[in-house]
Structure formats: C-alpha cells, structure tokens
C-alpha cells in the first residue's frame, strides 16, 4: 500500500522525547543516511522519515511527524545540489505545515550549475560531506 510518508521505525522512534534530529528525505539518499546512522551508532538520536509524495505535499502528515519529536532539530536531506533537487519546493511547504514555529535546515550539496561533478572522487567527497552534515548533532 502506498504511503505518502514513511515514518522511521528505528529504536529512536520508540522514545520520541529523546530524539535529537529528524531527517526528512526522498529517494535513494535514505539508504546512505540509514547506513551512516548505523555506522556512527546514532540510532537512538536520529530518525529518518521518507517523504514518498512531494506533490501534493503531505502537510498533515509532516505536521504530525514533526509534533511527534518536539525536542528534535528538523532537517531536509537530498543528494542533488541545492538548486536542483526538491529543497526549494519543500522548504516553504514545511514552513506552512509548521506555521513558522520550527525551522527546517537544508543538508546536502551546495548549489551548482551542473547536475554532476564529472568526477567520481569529487562526487564521493560531496556525499561524505552531506552525510557528515546530516549526522551532526
């Protein structure tokens, strides 16, 4: 059955008051984030929520998911460069869903004119920075 968002079901989701960061994402970057969370032993501190339907935006589900974690920093992670992924679409919608009560921080690659670096080494370096930023508490 299709779900507009897929909430985290890790250990951290069982103690929502103790969660330090909620990462929202869409697409395959979820698997990189999940592995980085496991590698750094942050399963008790970080939840990762997948947004499967970006348009129409799931305002109601985003609002309730954020309310579940009142003490957590909220962030949006994407593998695409800042100006090429969904960030500029989802950011104002998060603000509307949360009525401006909480900020959602961008985590990802910087803006770029090209959708790809053209260098595998540079791509991996950017991905490493993305994961470091996402897992920072």
N, CA, C and O atoms as CSV, one atom per row, in Angstrom:
chain,resi,resn,atom,element,x,y,z
A,1,UNK,N,N,0.833,-1.183,0.000
A,1,UNK,CA,C,0.000,0.000,0.000
A,1,UNK,C,C,0.883,1.254,0.000
A,1,UNK,O,O,1.847,1.346,0.760
A,2,UNK,N,N,0.546,2.196,-0.845
A,2,UNK,CA,C,1.320,3.424,-0.953
A,2,UNK,C,C,1.148,4.280,0.301
A,2,UNK,O,O,0.043,4.436,0.821
A,3,UNK,N,N,2.271,4.831,0.774
A,3,UNK,CA,C,2.253,5.749,1.904
A,3,UNK,C,C,2.854,7.065,1.444
A,3,UNK,O,O,3.884,7.075,0.769
A,4,UNK,N,N,2.219,8.180,1.802
A,4,UNK,CA,C,2.737,9.490,1.398
A,4,UNK,C,C,4.038,9.810,2.116
A,4,UNK,O,O,4.935,10.418,1.531
A,5,UNK,N,N,4.150,9.411,3.361
A,5,UNK,CA,C,5.429,9.453,4.059
A,5,UNK,C,C,5.627,8.104,4.736
A,5,UNK,O,O,4.665,7.413,5.072
A,6,UNK,N,N,6.884,7.746,4.929
A,6,UNK,CA,C,7.196,6.513,5.653
A,6,UNK,C,C,7.961,6.930,6.907
A,6,UNK,O,O,9.144,7.263,6.839
A,7,UNK,N,N,7.275,6.908,8.055
A,7,UNK,CA,C,7.934,7.306,9.303
A,7,UNK,C,C,9.024,6.324,9.698
A,7,UNK,O,O,9.015,5.161,9.293
A,8,UNK,N,N,9.945,6.806,10.483
A,8,UNK,CA,C,11.033,5.980,10.992
A,8,UNK,C,C,10.479,4.944,11.964
A,8,UNK,O,O,9.576,5.237,12.748
A,9,UNK,N,N,11.021,3.745,11.909
A,9,UNK,CA,C,10.591,2.704,12.842
A,9,UNK,C,C,11.780,2.170,13.638
A,9,UNK,O,O,11.719,1.072,14.189
A,10,UNK,N,N,12.851,2.943,13.696
A,10,UNK,CA,C,14.045,2.523,14.419
A,10,UNK,C,C,13.843,2.662,15.928
A,10,UNK,O,O,12.775,3.064,16.391
A,11,UNK,N,N,14.868,2.328,16.669
A,11,UNK,CA,C,14.854,2.419,18.129
A,11,UNK,C,C,14.486,3.829,18.583
A,11,UNK,O,O,13.726,3.997,19.537
A,12,UNK,N,N,15.021,4.836,17.904
A,12,UNK,CA,C,14.786,6.234,18.299
A,12,UNK,C,C,13.307,6.583,18.278
A,12,UNK,O,O,12.844,7.348,19.125
A,13,UNK,N,N,12.567,6.047,17.342
A,13,UNK,CA,C,11.145,6.381,17.237
A,13,UNK,C,C,10.335,5.876,18.423
A,13,UNK,O,O,9.206,6.318,18.636
A,14,UNK,N,N,10.902,4.956,19.195
A,14,UNK,CA,C,10.217,4.435,20.380
A,14,UNK,C,C,10.332,5.389,21.568
A,14,UNK,O,O,9.563,5.280,22.523
A,15,UNK,N,N,11.280,6.318,21.517
A,15,UNK,CA,C,11.480,7.325,22.570
A,15,UNK,C,C,11.558,8.707,21.928
A,15,UNK,O,O,12.626,9.320,21.911
A,16,UNK,N,N,10.440,9.206,21.401
A,16,UNK,CA,C,10.473,10.450,20.631
A,16,UNK,C,C,10.985,11.672,21.406
A,16,UNK,O,O,11.529,12.597,20.803
A,17,UNK,N,N,10.819,11.685,22.714
A,17,UNK,CA,C,11.291,12.826,23.508
A,17,UNK,C,C,12.818,12.936,23.490
A,17,UNK,O,O,13.366,14.022,23.680
A,18,UNK,N,N,13.501,11.814,23.262
A,18,UNK,CA,C,14.969,11.790,23.299
A,18,UNK,C,C,15.621,12.004,21.937
A,18,UNK,O,O,16.844,12.111,21.847
A,19,UNK,N,N,14.823,12.066,20.885
A,19,UNK,CA,C,15.372,12.229,19.542
A,19,UNK,C,C,15.943,13.635,19.398
A,19,UNK,O,O,15.292,14.625,19.733
A,20,UNK,N,N,17.177,13.701,18.892
A,20,UNK,CA,C,17.859,14.986,18.739
A,20,UNK,C,C,17.692,15.576,17.344
A,20,UNK,O,O,17.758,16.793,17.169
A,21,UNK,N,N,17.474,14.704,16.341
A,21,UNK,CA,C,17.352,15.197,14.973
A,21,UNK,C,C,16.412,14.307,14.178
A,21,UNK,O,O,16.451,13.081,14.282
A,22,UNK,N,N,15.570,14.949,13.384
A,22,UNK,CA,C,14.712,14.250,12.425
A,22,UNK,C,C,15.174,14.679,11.042
A,22,UNK,O,O,15.211,15.868,10.727
A,23,UNK,N,N,15.524,13.703,10.227
A,23,UNK,CA,C,15.950,13.979,8.857
A,23,UNK,C,C,14.825,13.534,7.930
A,23,UNK,O,O,14.427,12.369,7.936
A,24,UNK,N,N,14.317,14.468,7.137
A,24,UNK,CA,C,13.357,14.147,6.093
A,24,UNK,C,C,14.132,14.022,4.792
A,24,UNK,O,O,15.073,14.779,4.552
A,25,UNK,N,N,13.746,13.075,3.954
A,25,UNK,CA,C,14.417,12.894,2.667
A,25,UNK,C,C,13.468,12.206,1.705
A,25,UNK,O,O,12.381,11.767,2.082
A,26,UNK,N,N,13.895,12.122,0.467
A,26,UNK,CA,C,13.128,11.430,-0.552
A,26,UNK,C,C,14.115,10.717,-1.465
A,26,UNK,O,O,15.161,11.266,-1.810
A,27,UNK,N,N,13.781,9.506,-1.848
A,27,UNK,CA,C,14.633,8.792,-2.794
A,27,UNK,C,C,15.720,7.956,-2.151
A,27,UNK,O,O,15.665,7.632,-0.965
A,28,UNK,N,N,16.711,7.615,-2.962
A,28,UNK,CA,C,17.732,6.655,-2.536
A,28,UNK,C,C,18.709,7.187,-1.496
A,28,UNK,O,O,19.424,6.399,-0.875
A,29,UNK,N,N,18.761,8.493,-1.289
A,29,UNK,CA,C,19.657,9.043,-0.264
A,29,UNK,C,C,19.281,8.480,1.118
A,29,UNK,O,O,20.105,8.467,2.032
A,30,UNK,N,N,18.045,8.023,1.257
A,30,UNK,CA,C,17.619,7.395,2.518
A,30,UNK,C,C,18.575,6.267,2.921
A,30,UNK,O,O,18.951,6.158,4.088
A,31,UNK,N,N,18.962,5.441,1.968
A,31,UNK,CA,C,19.805,4.282,2.278
A,31,UNK,C,C,21.211,4.706,2.709
A,31,UNK,O,O,21.812,4.075,3.579
A,32,UNK,N,N,21.735,5.775,2.101
A,32,UNK,CA,C,23.032,6.311,2.527
A,32,UNK,C,C,22.929,6.883,3.942
A,32,UNK,O,O,23.820,6.681,4.767
A,33,UNK,N,N,21.840,7.595,4.213
A,33,UNK,CA,C,21.634,8.176,5.549
A,33,UNK,C,C,21.481,7.083,6.605
A,33,UNK,O,O,22.051,7.170,7.692
A,34,UNK,N,N,20.717,6.073,6.274
A,34,UNK,CA,C,20.489,4.967,7.217
A,34,UNK,C,C,21.797,4.259,7.558
A,34,UNK,O,O,22.063,3.954,8.720
A,35,UNK,N,N,22.604,4.001,6.543
A,35,UNK,CA,C,23.898,3.344,6.778
A,35,UNK,C,C,24.817,4.231,7.613
A,35,UNK,O,O,25.485,3.747,8.526
A,36,UNK,N,N,24.852,5.519,7.305
A,36,UNK,CA,C,25.698,6.442,8.073
A,36,UNK,C,C,25.243,6.499,9.531
A,36,UNK,O,O,26.071,6.566,10.440
A,37,UNK,N,N,23.943,6.473,9.751
A,37,UNK,CA,C,23.414,6.477,11.125
A,37,UNK,C,C,23.844,5.213,11.865
A,37,UNK,O,O,24.236,5.280,13.030
A,38,UNK,N,N,23.774,4.078,11.207
A,38,UNK,CA,C,24.190,2.820,11.831
A,38,UNK,C,C,25.689,2.802,12.093
A,38,UNK,O,O,26.131,2.410,13.172
A,39,UNK,N,N,26.473,3.228,11.100
A,39,UNK,CA,C,27.934,3.236,11.236
A,39,UNK,C,C,28.394,4.111,12.394
A,39,UNK,O,O,29.388,3.805,13.053
A,40,UNK,N,N,27.675,5.195,12.640
A,40,UNK,CA,C,28.054,6.147,13.696
A,40,UNK,C,C,27.324,5.894,15.010
A,40,UNK,O,O,27.465,6.647,15.973
A,41,UNK,N,N,26.540,4.817,15.027
A,41,UNK,CA,C,25.810,4.406,16.235
A,41,UNK,C,C,24.915,5.537,16.763
A,41,UNK,O,O,24.939,5.872,17.948
A,42,UNK,N,N,24.131,6.109,15.854
A,42,UNK,CA,C,23.229,7.203,16.209
A,42,UNK,C,C,21.754,6.795,16.123
A,42,UNK,O,O,20.875,7.649,16.008
A,43,UNK,N,N,21.492,5.494,16.179
A,43,UNK,CA,C,20.121,5.005,16.057
A,43,UNK,C,C,19.204,5.517,17.158
A,43,UNK,O,O,17.990,5.575,16.965
A,44,UNK,N,N,19.763,5.893,18.321
A,44,UNK,CA,C,18.939,6.397,19.422
A,44,UNK,C,C,18.700,7.903,19.332
A,44,UNK,O,O,17.839,8.438,20.030
A,45,UNK,N,N,19.459,8.589,18.474
A,45,UNK,CA,C,19.422,10.049,18.429
A,45,UNK,C,C,18.774,10.635,17.185
A,45,UNK,O,O,18.258,11.752,17.226
A,46,UNK,N,N,18.793,9.897,16.081
A,46,UNK,CA,C,18.338,10.430,14.795
A,46,UNK,C,C,17.275,9.528,14.188
A,46,UNK,O,O,17.428,8.308,14.147
A,47,UNK,N,N,16.194,10.145,13.716
A,47,UNK,CA,C,15.197,9.405,12.938
A,47,UNK,C,C,15.249,9.908,11.501
A,47,UNK,O,O,15.620,11.053,11.240
A,48,UNK,N,N,14.876,9.045,10.590
A,48,UNK,CA,C,14.876,9.389,9.168
A,48,UNK,C,C,13.479,9.081,8.629
A,48,UNK,O,O,13.027,7.936,8.661
A,49,UNK,N,N,12.812,10.105,8.141
A,49,UNK,CA,C,11.464,9.963,7.600
A,49,UNK,C,C,11.504,10.173,6.096
A,49,UNK,O,O,11.999,11.190,5.610
A,50,UNK,N,N,10.982,9.208,5.374
A,50,UNK,CA,C,10.970,9.298,3.913
A,50,UNK,C,C,9.685,9.986,3.441
A,50,UNK,O,O,8.582,9.599,3.829
A,51,UNK,N,N,9.842,10.982,2.621
A,51,UNK,CA,C,8.700,11.665,2.020
A,51,UNK,C,C,8.539,11.066,0.626
A,51,UNK,O,O,9.312,11.364,-0.284
A,52,UNK,N,N,7.537,10.228,0.476
A,52,UNK,CA,C,7.335,9.496,-0.776
A,52,UNK,C,C,6.494,10.277,-1.765
A,52,UNK,O,O,6.564,10.029,-2.969
A,53,UNK,N,N,5.695,11.221,-1.274
A,53,UNK,CA,C,4.859,12.044,-2.140
A,53,UNK,C,C,5.172,13.496,-1.841
A,53,UNK,O,O,4.802,14.019,-0.790
A,54,UNK,N,N,5.847,14.132,-2.760
A,54,UNK,CA,C,6.213,15.535,-2.560
A,54,UNK,C,C,5.105,16.457,-3.056
A,54,UNK,O,O,4.892,17.531,-2.495
A,55,UNK,N,N,4.398,16.038,-4.108
A,55,UNK,CA,C,3.318,16.857,-4.639
A,55,UNK,C,C,2.118,15.971,-4.953
A,55,UNK,O,O,2.274,14.981,-5.666
A,56,UNK,N,N,0.941,16.284,-4.454
A,56,UNK,CA,C,0.690,17.357,-3.497
A,56,UNK,C,C,1.376,17.060,-2.166
A,56,UNK,O,O,1.459,15.914,-1.725
A,57,UNK,N,N,1.858,18.118,-1.549
A,57,UNK,CA,C,2.642,17.995,-0.323
A,57,UNK,C,C,1.777,17.471,0.825
A,57,UNK,O,O,0.650,17.931,1.004
A,58,UNK,N,N,2.288,16.516,1.602
A,58,UNK,CA,C,1.519,15.920,2.707
A,58,UNK,C,C,1.579,16.764,3.991
A,58,UNK,O,O,2.126,16.326,5.004
A,59,UNK,N,N,1.018,17.961,3.936
A,59,UNK,CA,C,1.073,18.896,5.069
A,59,UNK,C,C,0.676,18.241,6.384
A,59,UNK,O,O,1.368,18.385,7.392
A,60,UNK,N,N,-0.444,17.521,6.370
A,60,UNK,CA,C,-0.967,16.920,7.607
A,60,UNK,C,C,0.004,15.908,8.207
A,60,UNK,O,O,0.216,15.893,9.420
A,61,UNK,N,N,0.587,15.074,7.375
A,61,UNK,CA,C,1.499,14.047,7.874
A,61,UNK,C,C,2.828,14.643,8.336
A,61,UNK,O,O,3.409,14.182,9.319
A,62,UNK,N,N,3.304,15.660,7.635
A,62,UNK,CA,C,4.542,16.333,8.042
A,62,UNK,C,C,4.336,17.009,9.393
A,62,UNK,O,O,5.183,16.914,10.281
A,63,UNK,N,N,3.221,17.681,9.539
A,63,UNK,CA,C,2.920,18.373,10.803
A,63,UNK,C,C,2.871,17.386,11.968
A,63,UNK,O,O,3.445,17.651,13.024
A,64,UNK,N,N,2.204,16.274,11.792
A,64,UNK,CA,C,2.099,15.292,12.891
A,64,UNK,C,C,3.433,14.599,13.150
A,64,UNK,O,O,3.744,14.271,14.295
A,65,UNK,N,N,4.223,14.374,12.105
A,65,UNK,CA,C,5.538,13.740,12.287
A,65,UNK,C,C,6.473,14.672,13.065
A,65,UNK,O,O,7.218,14.217,13.933
A,66,UNK,N,N,6.437,15.950,12.764
A,66,UNK,CA,C,7.272,16.919,13.484
A,66,UNK,C,C,6.802,17.066,14.933
A,66,UNK,O,O,7.622,17.202,15.841
A,67,UNK,N,N,5.498,17.039,15.146
A,67,UNK,CA,C,4.952,17.161,16.503
A,67,UNK,C,C,5.358,15.977,17.374
A,67,UNK,O,O,5.474,16.107,18.593
A,68,UNK,N,N,5.572,14.837,16.753
A,68,UNK,CA,C,5.978,13.631,17.481
A,68,UNK,C,C,7.349,13.804,18.133
A,68,UNK,O,O,7.643,13.163,19.142
A,69,UNK,N,N,8.193,14.671,17.556
A,69,UNK,CA,C,9.565,14.873,18.031
A,69,UNK,C,C,9.756,16.341,18.426
A,69,UNK,O,O,10.423,17.085,17.707
A,70,UNK,N,N,9.189,16.764,19.546
A,70,UNK,CA,C,9.195,18.190,19.901
A,70,UNK,C,C,10.564,18.773,20.218
A,70,UNK,O,O,10.755,19.983,20.094
A,71,UNK,N,N,11.517,17.946,20.622
A,71,UNK,CA,C,12.840,18.439,21.014
A,71,UNK,C,C,13.896,18.287,19.932
A,71,UNK,O,O,15.065,18.603,20.154
A,72,UNK,N,N,13.497,17.810,18.774
A,72,UNK,CA,C,14.456,17.485,17.715
A,72,UNK,C,C,14.655,18.627,16.733
A,72,UNK,O,O,13.739,19.396,16.442
A,73,UNK,N,N,15.891,18.711,16.230
A,73,UNK,CA,C,16.179,19.602,15.110
A,73,UNK,C,C,15.592,18.942,13.866
A,73,UNK,O,O,15.661,17.722,13.720
A,74,UNK,N,N,15.023,19.730,12.984
A,74,UNK,CA,C,14.418,19.208,11.763
A,74,UNK,C,C,15.309,19.554,10.581
A,74,UNK,O,O,15.811,20.673,10.480
A,75,UNK,N,N,15.503,18.591,9.687
A,75,UNK,CA,C,16.324,18.865,8.511
A,75,UNK,C,C,15.780,18.126,7.298
A,75,UNK,O,O,15.097,17.109,7.414
A,76,UNK,N,N,16.103,18.667,6.135
A,76,UNK,CA,C,15.786,18.045,4.854
A,76,UNK,C,C,17.107,17.683,4.198
A,76,UNK,O,O,17.973,18.543,4.039
A,77,UNK,N,N,17.272,16.433,3.817
A,77,UNK,CA,C,18.496,15.980,3.157
A,77,UNK,C,C,18.166,15.542,1.738
A,77,UNK,O,O,17.161,14.876,1.491
A,78,UNK,N,N,19.029,15.930,0.816
A,78,UNK,CA,C,18.867,15.482,-0.566
A,78,UNK,C,C,20.240,15.293,-1.188
A,78,UNK,O,O,21.197,15.987,-0.843
A,79,UNK,N,N,20.321,14.345,-2.109
A,79,UNK,CA,C,21.592,14.078,-2.774
A,79,UNK,C,C,21.868,15.091,-3.877
A,79,UNK,O,O,23.026,15.396,-4.164
A,80,UNK,N,N,20.820,15.611,-4.493
A,80,UNK,CA,C,21.001,16.586,-5.559
A,80,UNK,C,C,21.563,17.891,-4.996
A,80,UNK,O,O,21.478,18.159,-3.798
A,81,UNK,N,N,22.133,18.687,-5.882
A,81,UNK,CA,C,22.600,20.006,-5.472
A,81,UNK,C,C,21.410,20.829,-4.989
A,81,UNK,O,O,20.270,20.580,-5.380
A,82,UNK,N,N,21.684,21.793,-4.153
A,82,UNK,CA,C,20.638,22.589,-3.504
A,82,UNK,C,C,19.652,23.181,-4.507
A,82,UNK,O,O,18.450,23.205,-4.247
A,83,UNK,N,N,20.140,23.654,-5.638
A,83,UNK,CA,C,19.276,24.295,-6.626
A,83,UNK,C,C,18.693,23.321,-7.653
A,83,UNK,O,O,18.034,23.750,-8.600
A,84,UNK,N,N,18.928,22.014,-7.479
A,84,UNK,CA,C,18.447,21.066,-8.477
A,84,UNK,C,C,17.530,19.987,-7.915
A,84,UNK,O,O,16.910,19.252,-8.685
A,85,UNK,N,N,17.430,19.875,-6.623
A,85,UNK,CA,C,16.538,18.907,-6.012
A,85,UNK,C,C,15.267,19.581,-5.523
A,85,UNK,O,O,14.976,20.712,-5.914
A,86,UNK,N,N,14.519,18.914,-4.688
A,86,UNK,CA,C,13.221,19.443,-4.246
A,86,UNK,C,C,13.277,20.476,-3.121
A,86,UNK,O,O,12.226,20.963,-2.703
A,87,UNK,N,N,14.458,20.828,-2.617
A,87,UNK,CA,C,14.545,21.725,-1.462
A,87,UNK,C,C,13.721,23.001,-1.619
A,87,UNK,O,O,12.955,23.346,-0.718
A,88,UNK,N,N,13.857,23.699,-2.726
A,88,UNK,CA,C,13.151,24.972,-2.890
A,88,UNK,C,C,11.645,24.780,-3.048
A,88,UNK,O,O,10.884,25.738,-2.911
A,89,UNK,N,N,11.214,23.574,-3.330
A,89,UNK,CA,C,9.784,23.260,-3.357
A,89,UNK,C,C,9.282,22.909,-1.958
A,89,UNK,O,O,8.236,23.399,-1.534
A,90,UNK,N,N,10.024,22.063,-1.239
A,90,UNK,CA,C,9.532,21.589,0.060
A,90,UNK,C,C,9.728,22.599,1.187
A,90,UNK,O,O,8.944,22.613,2.136
A,91,UNK,N,N,10.753,23.441,1.104
A,91,UNK,CA,C,11.065,24.361,2.209
A,91,UNK,C,C,9.885,25.263,2.578
A,91,UNK,O,O,9.528,25.311,3.755
A,92,UNK,N,N,9.263,25.980,1.640
A,92,UNK,CA,C,8.127,26.813,2.049
A,92,UNK,C,C,6.920,26.000,2.499
A,92,UNK,O,O,6.097,26.489,3.272
A,93,UNK,N,N,6.809,24.782,2.028
A,93,UNK,CA,C,5.689,23.937,2.434
A,93,UNK,C,C,5.887,23.407,3.862
A,93,UNK,O,O,4.923,23.273,4.616
A,94,UNK,N,N,7.130,23.111,4.224
A,94,UNK,CA,C,7.416,22.778,5.617
A,94,UNK,C,C,7.056,23.968,6.504
A,94,UNK,O,O,6.432,23.805,7.553
A,95,UNK,N,N,7.451,25.158,6.076
A,95,UNK,CA,C,7.170,26.363,6.853
A,95,UNK,C,C,5.661,26.549,7.044
A,95,UNK,O,O,5.212,26.901,8.135
A,96,UNK,N,N,4.887,26.315,5.997
A,96,UNK,CA,C,3.431,26.411,6.084
A,96,UNK,C,C,2.871,25.331,7.014
A,96,UNK,O,O,2.021,25.617,7.857
A,97,UNK,N,N,3.342,24.107,6.862
A,97,UNK,CA,C,2.848,22.996,7.696
A,97,UNK,C,C,3.130,23.244,9.172
A,97,UNK,O,O,2.328,22.878,10.031
A,98,UNK,N,N,4.269,23.864,9.466
A,98,UNK,CA,C,4.669,24.095,10.850
A,98,UNK,C,C,4.316,25.498,11.321
A,98,UNK,O,O,4.694,25.903,12.421
A,99,UNK,N,N,3.594,26.237,10.490
A,99,UNK,CA,C,3.190,27.626,10.771
A,99,UNK,C,C,4.349,28.473,11.294
A,99,UNK,O,O,4.167,29.328,12.160
A,100,UNK,N,N,5.521,28.227,10.764
A,100,UNK,CA,C,6.695,29.017,11.124
A,100,UNK,C,C,7.206,28.795,12.534
A,100,UNK,O,O,8.076,29.533,12.997
A,101,UNK,N,N,6.681,27.788,13.228
A,101,UNK,CA,C,7.071,27.558,14.631
A,101,UNK,C,C,8.434,26.883,14.784
A,101,UNK,O,O,9.067,26.997,15.833
A,102,UNK,N,N,8.884,26.191,13.757
A,102,UNK,CA,C,10.176,25.496,13.797
A,102,UNK,C,C,10.848,25.629,12.449
A,102,UNK,O,O,10.187,25.694,11.412
A,103,UNK,N,N,12.174,25.669,12.474
A,103,UNK,CA,C,12.942,25.752,11.237
A,103,UNK,C,C,13.295,24.360,10.732
A,103,UNK,O,O,13.464,23.423,11.511
A,104,UNK,N,N,13.399,24.248,9.439
A,104,UNK,CA,C,13.893,23.035,8.800
A,104,UNK,C,C,15.177,23.423,8.085
A,104,UNK,O,O,15.185,24.317,7.240
A,105,UNK,N,N,16.266,22.739,8.434
A,105,UNK,CA,C,17.593,23.061,7.922
A,105,UNK,C,C,17.904,22.197,6.703
A,105,UNK,O,O,17.598,21.005,6.682
A,106,UNK,N,N,18.508,22.804,5.699
A,106,UNK,CA,C,18.919,22.077,4.499
A,106,UNK,C,C,20.221,21.333,4.758
A,106,UNK,O,O,21.155,21.883,5.340
A,107,UNK,N,N,20.277,20.073,4.321
A,107,UNK,CA,C,21.502,19.271,4.376
A,107,UNK,C,C,21.692,18.677,2.982
A,107,UNK,O,O,20.858,17.912,2.497
A,108,UNK,N,N,22.791,19.039,2.358
A,108,UNK,CA,C,23.042,18.494,1.032
A,108,UNK,C,C,24.181,19.195,0.345
A,108,UNK,O,O,24.961,19.920,0.962
A,109,UNK,N,N,24.259,18.966,-0.932
A,109,UNK,CA,C,25.326,19.562,-1.736
A,109,UNK,C,C,25.042,21.045,-1.945
A,109,UNK,O,O,23.884,21.464,-1.917
A,110,UNK,N,N,26.084,21.840,-2.154
A,110,UNK,CA,C,25.864,23.270,-2.424
A,110,UNK,C,C,25.250,23.461,-3.813
A,110,UNK,O,O,25.109,22.498,-4.567
A,111,UNK,N,N,24.893,24.676,-4.145
A,111,UNK,CA,C,24.364,24.956,-5.483
A,111,UNK,C,C,25.440,24.710,-6.528
A,111,UNK,O,O,26.634,24.841,-6.256
A,112,UNK,N,N,25.000,24.354,-7.722
A,112,UNK,CA,C,25.946,24.086,-8.806
A,112,UNK,C,C,25.255,24.292,-10.148
A,112,UNK,O,O,24.042,24.121,-10.266
A,113,UNK,N,N,26.028,24.656,-11.141
A,113,UNK,CA,C,25.493,24.855,-12.482
A,113,UNK,C,C,25.248,23.534,-13.203
A,113,UNK,O,O,24.406,23.455,-14.097
A,114,UNK,N,N,25.979,22.509,-12.814
A,114,UNK,CA,C,25.891,21.208,-13.469
A,114,UNK,C,C,25.268,20.186,-12.513
A,114,UNK,O,O,25.524,20.232,-11.310
A,115,UNK,N,N,24.460,19.273,-13.032
A,115,UNK,CA,C,23.859,18.270,-12.156
A,115,UNK,C,C,24.841,17.216,-11.650
A,115,UNK,O,O,24.534,16.499,-10.698
A,116,UNK,N,N,26.008,17.111,-12.266
A,116,UNK,CA,C,27.013,16.133,-11.841
A,116,UNK,C,C,28.392,16.781,-11.861
A,116,UNK,O,O,28.671,17.669,-12.667
A,117,UNK,N,N,29.240,16.317,-10.962
A,117,UNK,CA,C,30.579,16.897,-10.874
A,117,UNK,C,C,31.473,16.453,-12.023
A,117,UNK,O,O,32.397,17.173,-12.400
A,118,UNK,N,N,31.209,15.278,-12.583
A,118,UNK,CA,C,32.064,14.748,-13.637
A,118,UNK,C,C,33.269,14.006,-13.091
A,118,UNK,O,O,34.104,13.515,-13.851
A,119,UNK,N,N,33.357,13.927,-11.768
A,119,UNK,CA,C,34.480,13.259,-11.117
A,119,UNK,C,C,33.943,12.374,-9.998
A,119,UNK,O,O,33.265,12.849,-9.088
A,120,UNK,N,N,34.250,11.101,-10.074
A,120,UNK,CA,C,33.774,10.189,-9.032
A,120,UNK,C,C,34.357,10.567,-7.679
A,120,UNK,O,O,33.656,10.508,-6.669
A,121,UNK,N,N,35.618,10.950,-7.644
A,121,UNK,CA,C,36.248,11.342,-6.379
A,121,UNK,C,C,35.537,12.554,-5.777
A,121,UNK,O,O,35.285,12.593,-4.572
A,122,UNK,N,N,35.216,13.539,-6.611
A,122,UNK,CA,C,34.510,14.727,-6.121
A,122,UNK,C,C,33.101,14.365,-5.667
A,122,UNK,O,O,32.630,14.870,-4.648
A,123,UNK,N,N,32.428,13.500,-6.409
A,123,UNK,CA,C,31.081,13.042,-6.036
A,123,UNK,C,C,31.112,12.386,-4.653
A,123,UNK,O,O,30.275,12.688,-3.802
A,124,UNK,N,N,32.070,11.495,-4.432
A,124,UNK,CA,C,32.167,10.798,-3.143
A,124,UNK,C,C,32.523,11.768,-2.017
A,124,UNK,O,O,32.048,11.615,-0.891
A,125,UNK,N,N,33.347,12.752,-2.314
A,125,UNK,CA,C,33.705,13.766,-1.324
A,125,UNK,C,C,32.466,14.568,-0.917
A,125,UNK,O,O,32.240,14.811,0.268
A,126,UNK,N,N,31.665,14.975,-1.906
A,126,UNK,CA,C,30.438,15.719,-1.623
A,126,UNK,C,C,29.449,14.862,-0.840
A,126,UNK,O,O,28.795,15.354,0.079
A,127,UNK,N,N,29.336,13.590,-1.195
A,127,UNK,CA,C,28.446,12.692,-0.464
A,127,UNK,C,C,28.904,12.531,0.974
A,127,UNK,O,O,28.079,12.516,1.887
A,128,UNK,N,N,30.193,12.412,1.186
A,128,UNK,CA,C,30.752,12.310,2.534
A,128,UNK,C,C,30.410,13.543,3.366
A,128,UNK,O,O,30.032,13.425,4.531
A,129,UNK,N,N,30.543,14.726,2.764
A,129,UNK,CA,C,30.195,15.963,3.469
A,129,UNK,C,C,28.698,16.002,3.800
A,129,UNK,O,O,28.310,16.420,4.891
A,130,UNK,N,N,27.875,15.569,2.862
A,130,UNK,CA,C,26.434,15.518,3.069
A,130,UNK,C,C,26.112,14.642,4.276
A,130,UNK,O,O,25.337,15.039,5.146
A,131,UNK,N,N,26.707,13.453,4.326
A,131,UNK,CA,C,26.438,12.523,5.431
A,131,UNK,C,C,26.975,13.049,6.758
A,131,UNK,O,O,26.339,12.877,7.798
A,132,UNK,N,N,28.148,13.693,6.726
A,132,UNK,CA,C,28.695,14.301,7.945
A,132,UNK,C,C,27.760,15.376,8.483
A,132,UNK,O,O,27.480,15.432,9.680
A,133,UNK,N,N,27.282,16.228,7.578
A,133,UNK,CA,C,26.353,17.298,7.990
A,133,UNK,C,C,25.049,16.727,8.521
A,133,UNK,O,O,24.510,17.208,9.518
A,134,UNK,N,N,24.548,15.705,7.852
A,134,UNK,CA,C,23.276,15.097,8.262
A,134,UNK,C,C,23.387,14.456,9.645
A,134,UNK,O,O,22.443,14.523,10.433
A,135,UNK,N,N,24.517,13.843,9.946
A,135,UNK,CA,C,24.672,13.126,11.213
A,135,UNK,C,C,25.184,14.015,12.351
A,135,UNK,O,O,25.273,13.559,13.491
A,136,UNK,N,N,25.515,15.250,12.063
A,136,UNK,CA,C,25.995,16.166,13.105
A,136,UNK,C,C,24.847,16.498,14.056
A,136,UNK,O,O,23.735,16.813,13.632
A,137,UNK,N,N,25.144,16.419,15.343
A,137,UNK,CA,C,24.092,16.717,16.336
A,137,UNK,C,C,24.318,18.058,16.999
A,137,UNK,O,O,23.532,18.464,17.854
